[in-house]
Amino acid sequence: MTEKSTAVKKTNPVHPVLKHFREDSPGTPHLWCPGCGVGQVWHYTTKAIEELGLDEDRVLWVGGSGCTGRMCTYWHKDFFHTLHGRALSFATGVKLAWPEMTVLVHSGDGECVAIGGNHLIHAARRNVDITLIAINNFNYGMTGGQFSPTTPSSVYTSTTPYGNQEAPFDLSTLMKEAGATYIARWTTVHPRQVINAIKKGIQNKGFSFIEVLAQCPTQYGRRNKLGDAVRMMEWLKANSVPREKAEKMSPEERKGKFIIGELFSDTRPEFSESMRAVAAEAARKDEG
């Protein structure tokens, strides 16, 4: 055999997600720390869009500030990078003005339920046709690892050096009470389940809330001696309990566990459709 015929052609593999990646975004290649779970959820979101066969020119990503809020700036189509905590307000305006758009919001636990808490509960109450993917890594990762409204009691952050004394919000329970019509909670260790949940959220005609528990080894993991990204993912997996199993457990057995799965689904009128119906009826009366 000739040297030419036996030569092995070398290629540089390209990650399939890069075809969706905006290479001219500030902070390229990206701003996330090594091992951060936010990049995984970015990938899961693009997979959901691909699998649904959506027209990407009609998919808008909206974000605010922080590690998660910046996700939108890497989407290669239209995005709306807004004010800290106000992403849902901007997203609501887009949905009212341009109802045929698929509107996705990515927000971190600190942003969406602290400074953005009122916007969160009212978007759910109105049942706006928006899919919110909330990445919960239990702290403010980008700005120094401060405690957030989801930080578990007694754990350490940069602003709770003696242990957090506040009780955390259960975001998915909060969303059910506020009026969201599709709610799911998974972790970064459950890629297929997260992708499917995002798909169902997009298909749901109303406000969808997908909570993804994610590792933050640089801040939360380091201060709580949870190890690197791999060990944190193992920790998330070991402490996750499917909803069906959790329902059979005692409160003591559920303590410290993350209840995962599709947690709630309902059907009721969607806000933008209701508003357009009211406007159309008012216009008919004016003409009459």
Protein Blocks (a to p, Z undefined) as FASTA:
>chain_A
ZZklmpccddddddfklmmpcfkbghiabfcdehiaklmmmmmmmmmmmmnopafklccc
dddedjklmmmmmpcbdcddddehilmmmmmmmmmmmmmbccdddddfklmmmmmmmmmm
mmmmnopacddddddehiafknnopacfklcghiacfklmnopabdcddfklmmmmnopa
bdcdddfklmmlmmmmmmmmmmpgcddddddddddfklmmmmnonopfklmmmmmmmmpc
cfklmmmpcfklmgopacedjfbdcddddfklmmmmmmmmmmmmmmZZ
